[in-house]
Amino acid sequence: MAKKAKPKNKKVSQRWKKYKVQGDKLDKGASCQRCGPGTFLAQHSNRQTCGACGYTIFQDKK
């Protein structure tokens, strides 16, 4: 008989990093204009990008 593989631990969700608590308010990151609230934009060095639809906002060069 073949040996059973040990179960691997699941990765912990990183969703909590998208929210910030400031006093009594919950501040969310930027959401996609096409997909709506709940779909966050990824932060890159010179742009913000939606992973679902590819919507991109370029930041001004300083």
N, C-alpha and C positions, 0 to 999 in steps of 0.2 A: 504494500500500500504506500501511496505517496504521503509525504509529510504535509501537514497543514501549515500554511503560512500564518505567521503572527499578524493579528489585525494592526493596521497603521492608525495612528491618531489623526483625527481630522484637523485641518487648519482652523484657527480661530478667525471668526469674521472680523473684518476691519471697518465695518460700517460705522461704528461709534466714532471714528476719526473724522467723519464728515460733519459732525455736529459740534457746536460750541455752546456752553451754557454761560450766559452773561446775566447775572442777577436772577430775575424771574423769567427771562426770555430764553428761548431755544433758537440759536442762530444756525441756519443751514448754509452749506456752500452754494455756489452758483448752480442753478439747474438749467437744463437744456430748454431752449425756446420752442423747438419743434416737438420734443417728446413730452414736455410738461414737467410738473413738480415730481420729485422722486427719482429722476434721472440726473445724476450729477455730472459736471464737467471736470475732466481730468486736468490737473495743473501741470503745464510744461513750462520751460524757460521763457518762451516767447509767445505762447498761445494757450487757449483753453479748448479742449476737444471733448465731444460726446462720443462715448464708446459704442452706443447703440446705433446712431444714425450718421455719425461722422461730421456733425455740425461743428464748425471751428470759429473761434473768435481770436483774431490776432491782436496782440498788445502793441502799443506804440513803442518805437525805439527811443531810448532816452540817451 
